[in-house]
Amino acid sequence: MNRYLRNRLYINPAEQEILKNFPLFIAGSGIGSNIAECALRTGFEKICVADGDLIEDSNLNRQNYTEDRIGSPKAEALAERLKSINSRAEITLINRYLAEDDMPDPAAFKAAVNALDFRDGTPQAFDQLFLQSGIPVLHPYNLGWGAMVTVLAPERPLLSSLGTAEGISELDVVAYAAGYQRFWKKPQGWLEDVLARYSGEKDGAPPPQLAIGSWYAAAMCTHLLVKIATGKAYKCFPEFYMSSLFEEEAPPHTVLK
């Protein structure tokens, strides 16, 4: 098939066939919209997307939607976009918010992406359901000028280990990663600065995010999904992947050689 000709040397024909038949579930079609397209273009042709939200103008700075779809259901618009890219792909959708008592059957999938908002216990319930079925779950985070992804695996720690009695938020996870980097002498000053300033904003303010972070996360998630599908090694939580072009030790205006 000519579609994946340029994948050669990176993905061999046998692996390409594995990706084609490796079903993915993507919960949340915000950053999940970028991840879904990157995964599809790489060769994953069985993808289910889920979300109950509608597209807003404020989504267009980073999510994979267009002006003409403002007001449309995200899951519906995303499924249509994916089918427009690959009409032969098996794209399914769940056009509603997932809930703790309303989850998909994990038996139909081999890997999942949890891009749900941490509004209640639904993200944690999603993780537990899929992990109990032996299915790894990726958690992506848009860091603006970069991104991080962590993979939850069966019989490994859960994100809830970072939280308090009140629960856990995306901020808790990113703060943990920033602290981890500082402990290991790899401080991400730019990220710590954003975290500090965001913490000082009024309650309920949505986190700042950029298109750069969405596509970083999409690339990282897709690479990890390829590793998972083809049986290659990858790090699991409490370890994580973080990527950005920032070089903390370089003085301003220095050209790195």
N, C-alpha and C positions, 0 to 999 in steps of 0.2 A: 504494500500500500504506500503510495507516494506521500500521504499526509504526514507520516512520521519519518520520512527520509532523513531530515536534518537532525533527528534524535540519534542517529548512528554514532558509534564510538562512545557515546555516553550511556545509551540504553541499547542492549543487544536485542535481536528479534524475539528470543524466548522471553526476555523480561518484558518486552513491549506487549506480548500476548498476555502475560500475567496481569499487567496494568489494565488492559482492556476488560478483563473479567474479574477485577477486584472491586467489589461494591463499597462505596463510601457513603456515609451519612454526615451531612453538614448541618448542624443545628445553629441557626442564626444566620441571616442573610445580609448582615452589615458587612463586616470584614470577611464574612463567609462568601460574599459575592465575588471578591477578588480571588479568594482561595479556590472556589469552584471553577472559575475560568482558567486559572493557571493549571489546575489539576487536569481539567478536560483537555487543554491544548497539549499537555504532556503525554496524554494517552489513557487516562482513566475515563472509561466510557459508561460506567454505571454509577450514577450520582443521584442521591436524594437530598433535596434542600428543604429546610423547614423554617418558617417564620410567620408571624401573624401581623407584622408591622406594615405600614404604608410608607412609600417613598416620599421624603420631604426634600425641600430645597437644600437644607443644611447637610444632607447626606452626600451631596454631589461633589464636595471637596475631596472625597476619599473613597466612596463606595462605587461599585461598578454599575452605575445606572445613568440614565440620560434625562434631560429636561422634559422630554415628551412623556415620560412615565411617572412624573410627579403625581402623587395621589393614588397610584396603582399599588396593589399588594407586592411586597418585595419578592416573596417566593415565586409568585406567578411571573413577574417580569424577569427574574433571574432564570427561571426554567426556560422561558421563551428565548432569552439571549443565548443560553447554552445550546439549545436546539438549532439556533441560527448558525452557530459555529460548527456543529457536528450533528447533522440530521439523523445519523444512524445511531447516535448515542442513546442509551436508556436513561432518560432524565425523568425523575418523578419529583413530586412536591407535596408538602404538607402546608396548606395555607391557613395556619393557625398557630398561636403561641403554644409551645409545649408546656405542660404542667406536671407537677409531681405525680399526679394520678392519671396522666394522659401522655404516655410515652410510646415511641415506636418500638417494634419488635427488634431487638438487637441481633437476633439470629439471622436476619437477612443481610447483615453487613460484616465487613472484615476490619474496618477502621472507622473512627469517627472524629469529627472536629467539633469541639464545644466552643462556639462563639456566642453563647447566650449572655445576655446582660445579667449581672449579679443582683437582681432585684429581690429575689426570694431564694428558697431552697431548691429551685428547679435545676440549676446547673449542677449542684452536688448530687441530686437524685439521678440526673442523666449520667454522670460519671459512674456512680455506683452500679447502675443497671447494666451499662456496657462492660464495665470491668468484671462484674460477676459472670459475664458470658465470655470472658477471656479476650475482650476486644480492647486494644489500646485507644486512648482518647487524647487528642492534641488540643492544647489550649494556646491560642495565639493572642498577642497583645501588640497594639499599635502604640509605639513610643515616639511618634512624630518623626524625628530624624532617624529612626531605626525601629527595630521590632524585637520581640522575644517570643519564643515558643517553648513550652514544656510539654512533655509527653507523660501522661499517667498510664501506668501499666499494672496488670493484675499482680496482687501481692506486694505492691510497692506503696509508699505513703500517698495519702490524698492531700489535695490542696487545703482541706479543712484543718490540717495540722498547723497551718499558719494563722488561723483565725482565732477569734475569742468566743465567749459565750453568746455574743450577739451575731456571730456568723463571720463571713469572709467577703471581701470585696476585691475588685480588680486592683485597687490601690495597694492592698495588702500584698498581693503577689508581686507587683512591680517593685514595691519597697523592699521586699525580701531579696529580690534579684540584685537591686542596687547595693544593699548591705553586703550581700555575698561577694560582689565584685570588689567592694572596698576592703573587705576582710582579706581577700587574696591579692591585695596590692594592685588591683586593676580598677581603680575608681572611675566611675562614669559621672564626672562633675556636671556635665550638661543635663543628665537625667535627674540627678539629685536636686539640681536647681529647679527644674520643672516640677518635680514632686513637691518641693517646699512651697513654691508659689501657688500650685494648685490646691494644696492643703489650706492655704490662706484665703481661698476664694469662698464665696457664700455657699452655704449648704445646698446641695442639689445641683450644682453647676455641672454640666456634662464635661468629661475629660477632653482636653485639647488633643486633636489628632490630625495627621497629615496624610495625603495620598501616598507619600514616600513610605510611611510606616505600614500602610495597608499592603503595598506591593512587596515590601520587604517580607512581611509576614506570610503573604501568599507564596512567595518563592521558597521560604524556609519550610513552610508546611508541606508544600508539594515535594520538596526534596526528601523530607522525612517520610512522607507517604510512600515514595518510591522505595526508600530503604526498608520500610515495614513490609511492603508487598513482596519485595525480592529477597527478604531474609537477611538483610545486612544489619550490622550493629548500629545502635543509636543510643543516646543518653536518655535516661528517664528521670522524672522528678524524684528527689529534690534538686537534681541537676537540671540545666536548661540551656537553651541556645539564645544568644543575644548578638545582634549585628547592627553596626552603624559605621559611618565613615569618620566619626570623630576620633581624633588621636589626642588623648589627654596630655601626653608628655611633649607635644609639639607646641612651641610658642606661636602666637598669632602671626599670620602671613608667612609662615615657613613653608617652603616647597619641599615636600618629602621626596627623597630619592631612593 
